[in-house]
């Protein structure tokens, strides 16, 4: 209970929230500068993925990009491939979660089960779509792409969203869309989902269920 109270104090502290907003904007500025100046050959999809990852998680997202997402990384590894994989999942699921929570809890004011169902469905749909779309662009038939996305992404999405949605409801239950806690708890919950889903992606990549995102040096394309 002491941890919960401390978290809520921080998540409702105006000074802390403004400071976090500044840190996130600064992190985005660093990301965009580095991409433009040093990594503009990285595939546009991954540029989008890293932008959302940093938007959701600020300096943590930027650290993941610096460690695993730049073409200048010294060597690739299971851990870095998994970090790119979870960031890819995170970008789509996070967008779906924000939309789902805002609609279900903020606008429709649904009861808890309704919020969970709508939010999970939105996050799952966005996460799968972000996998299916690029595969189809590479020439994979929709049926094959959809089946592959379901198999490879379901474990990661499920763990990520159980952790994220559970955290959000635990911290912000009853908060309205006009209250800072509604948004700050949502942002915090996204990062919880990212951290919890990372070891799941490591296991999936290690066992060959997922390939993991390719080395950015190999996937870099001419601008």
C-alpha positions as CSV (number, residue, x, y, z in Angstrom):
1,X,0.0,0.0,0.0
2,X,2.9,2.4,0.7
3,X,4.2,1.8,-2.8
4,X,0.8,2.4,-4.3
5,X,0.4,5.6,-2.3
6,X,3.8,6.8,-3.4
7,X,3.1,6.1,-7.0
8,X,-0.2,7.9,-6.9
9,X,1.5,10.9,-5.2
10,X,4.1,11.1,-8.0
11,X,1.5,10.5,-10.7
12,X,-0.7,13.3,-9.5
13,X,2.2,15.8,-8.7
14,X,1.9,18.6,-11.2
15,X,5.6,19.5,-11.1
16,X,6.6,15.9,-11.7
17,X,4.2,15.6,-14.6
18,X,5.5,18.7,-16.3
19,X,9.1,17.6,-15.7
20,X,8.3,14.2,-17.2
21,X,6.7,15.9,-20.3
22,X,9.9,17.9,-20.8
23,X,12.1,14.8,-20.5
24,X,9.9,12.9,-23.0
25,X,10.1,15.8,-25.5
26,X,13.9,16.1,-25.0
27,X,14.2,12.3,-25.6
28,X,12.1,12.6,-28.8
29,X,14.3,15.4,-30.0
30,X,17.5,13.3,-29.4
31,X,15.9,10.4,-31.2
32,X,14.9,12.4,-34.2
33,X,18.2,14.1,-34.4
34,X,20.1,10.8,-34.3
35,X,17.8,9.2,-36.9
36,X,18.1,12.2,-39.3
37,X,21.8,12.7,-38.9
38,X,23.1,9.1,-38.3
39,X,20.4,6.5,-39.0
40,X,18.1,7.8,-41.7
41,X,18.7,4.6,-43.6
42,X,16.8,2.6,-41.0
43,X,13.5,1.3,-42.4
44,X,10.7,3.8,-42.0
45,X,8.6,1.3,-40.0
46,X,11.3,1.1,-37.3
47,X,11.7,4.8,-37.2
48,X,8.0,4.9,-36.5
49,X,8.3,2.2,-33.9
50,X,11.1,4.0,-32.1
51,X,9.2,7.3,-32.1
52,X,6.2,5.7,-30.4
53,X,8.5,3.8,-27.9
54,X,10.2,7.0,-26.8
55,X,6.9,8.8,-26.7
56,X,5.5,6.2,-24.4
57,X,8.5,5.6,-22.2
58,X,10.8,8.7,-22.6
59,X,14.4,8.1,-21.7
60,X,13.9,4.3,-21.2
61,X,12.7,4.0,-24.8
62,X,15.6,6.2,-26.0
63,X,18.0,3.9,-24.1
64,X,16.5,0.8,-25.8
65,X,16.9,2.5,-29.2
66,X,20.5,3.5,-28.4
67,X,21.3,-0.1,-27.3
68,X,19.5,-2.1,-29.9
69,X,18.0,0.1,-32.6
70,X,20.9,2.0,-34.2
71,X,22.9,0.7,-37.1
72,X,26.1,1.6,-35.2
73,X,25.6,-1.1,-32.5
74,X,28.8,-3.0,-32.1
75,X,27.3,-6.5,-32.5
76,X,23.9,-7.9,-32.6
77,X,22.6,-10.5,-30.1
78,X,19.5,-12.4,-28.9
79,X,19.0,-9.7,-26.3
80,X,19.1,-6.9,-28.8
81,X,16.9,-8.7,-31.4
82,X,14.4,-9.3,-28.6
83,X,14.5,-5.6,-27.6
84,X,13.7,-4.6,-31.1
85,X,10.9,-7.2,-31.2
86,X,9.3,-6.0,-28.0
87,X,9.6,-2.4,-29.1
88,X,7.8,-3.3,-32.4
89,X,5.0,-5.0,-30.4
90,X,4.9,-2.1,-27.9
91,X,4.4,0.6,-30.5
92,X,1.2,-1.0,-31.9
93,X,-0.1,-2.3,-28.6
94,X,0.5,1.0,-26.9
95,X,-1.5,2.9,-29.5
96,X,-4.3,0.4,-29.1
97,X,-4.2,0.6,-25.3
98,X,-4.4,4.4,-25.4
99,X,-7.3,4.3,-27.7
100,X,-9.1,1.6,-25.8
101,X,-8.7,3.1,-22.4
102,X,-9.7,6.5,-23.6
103,X,-12.8,5.2,-25.3
104,X,-13.9,2.6,-22.7
105,X,-13.0,4.4,-19.4
106,X,-12.7,8.0,-20.4
107,X,-15.6,8.5,-22.9
108,X,-18.0,5.6,-22.4
109,X,-17.3,5.2,-18.7
110,X,-17.7,1.4,-18.9
111,X,-17.5,-0.9,-15.9
112,X,-14.2,-2.6,-15.2
113,X,-14.8,-5.7,-17.3
114,X,-15.9,-3.6,-20.2
115,X,-12.8,-1.4,-20.0
116,X,-10.6,-4.5,-19.9
117,X,-12.3,-6.1,-22.9
118,X,-12.3,-3.0,-25.1
119,X,-8.7,-2.1,-24.2
120,X,-7.3,-5.5,-24.7
121,X,-9.2,-5.9,-28.0
122,X,-7.9,-2.6,-29.3
123,X,-4.3,-3.3,-28.2
124,X,-4.4,-6.8,-29.7
125,X,-5.8,-5.6,-33.0
126,X,-3.2,-2.8,-33.3
127,X,-0.4,-5.1,-32.4
128,X,-1.3,-7.8,-34.9
129,X,-2.0,-5.2,-37.6
130,X,1.5,-3.7,-37.2
131,X,2.8,-7.2,-37.9
132,X,0.5,-8.2,-40.7
133,X,0.9,-4.9,-42.7
134,X,4.6,-5.1,-43.3
135,X,4.4,-8.8,-44.1
136,X,1.8,-8.1,-46.8
137,X,4.0,-5.3,-48.2
138,X,6.7,-7.9,-48.6
139,X,4.4,-10.0,-50.7
140,X,3.0,-12.4,-48.0
141,X,-0.6,-13.3,-48.5
142,X,-3.1,-11.9,-45.9
143,X,-4.0,-15.4,-44.6
144,X,-0.5,-16.5,-44.1
145,X,0.5,-13.1,-42.6
146,X,-2.4,-13.1,-40.2
147,X,-1.8,-16.7,-39.1
148,X,1.9,-16.0,-38.5
149,X,1.1,-12.8,-36.6
150,X,-1.4,-14.6,-34.3
151,X,1.2,-17.3,-33.5
152,X,4.2,-15.1,-33.0
153,X,2.6,-12.0,-31.3
154,X,-0.2,-13.4,-29.1
155,X,2.1,-14.4,-26.1
156,X,3.9,-11.1,-26.1
157,X,0.7,-9.0,-26.5
158,X,-1.1,-11.0,-23.8
159,X,1.6,-10.6,-21.2
160,X,2.2,-7.0,-22.1
161,X,-1.5,-6.0,-21.9
162,X,-2.3,-8.0,-18.8
163,X,0.5,-6.1,-17.0
164,X,-0.3,-2.8,-18.5
165,X,-4.1,-2.8,-18.2
166,X,-3.9,-4.3,-14.7
167,X,-1.5,-1.6,-13.6
168,X,-3.6,1.2,-15.1
169,X,-6.8,0.0,-13.5
170,X,-5.1,-0.6,-10.2
171,X,-3.7,2.9,-10.0
172,X,-6.4,5.0,-11.8
173,X,-9.6,3.2,-11.2
174,X,-12.3,5.8,-10.9
175,X,-10.2,8.6,-12.4
176,X,-12.0,10.6,-15.1
177,X,-10.6,11.7,-18.4
178,X,-10.1,15.2,-17.1
179,X,-7.9,14.2,-14.1
180,X,-4.1,14.0,-14.5
181,X,-4.1,10.6,-12.9
182,X,-6.1,9.1,-15.8
183,X,-3.3,10.0,-18.2
184,X,-0.2,9.6,-16.0
185,X,-1.3,6.1,-14.8
186,X,-1.9,5.2,-18.5
187,X,1.6,6.3,-19.4
188,X,3.2,4.5,-16.5
189,X,1.3,1.3,-17.3
190,X,2.6,1.3,-20.8
191,X,6.2,1.2,-19.5
192,X,5.3,-1.6,-17.1
193,X,4.0,-3.6,-20.0
194,X,7.2,-3.0,-22.0
195,X,9.4,-4.2,-19.1
196,X,7.3,-7.3,-18.3
197,X,7.0,-8.4,-22.0
198,X,10.7,-8.1,-22.7
199,X,11.7,-11.5,-21.2
200,X,8.8,-13.1,-23.0
201,X,10.2,-11.9,-26.3
202,X,13.6,-13.1,-25.4
203,X,12.1,-16.6,-24.8
204,X,10.1,-16.4,-28.1
205,X,13.1,-15.4,-30.1
206,X,15.4,-17.9,-28.4
207,X,13.0,-20.8,-29.1
208,X,12.4,-19.7,-32.7
209,X,8.7,-18.7,-32.3
210,X,9.7,-15.2,-33.4
211,X,12.7,-14.3,-35.6
212,X,13.2,-11.0,-33.8
213,X,13.7,-7.8,-35.7
214,X,16.7,-7.8,-38.0
215,X,20.0,-6.0,-37.3
216,X,19.4,-2.4,-38.3
217,X,22.7,-2.4,-40.2
218,X,21.3,-5.2,-42.4
219,X,17.9,-3.7,-42.8
220,X,19.0,-0.2,-43.4
221,X,17.7,1.0,-46.8
222,X,18.8,4.0,-48.9
223,X,16.7,7.1,-48.3
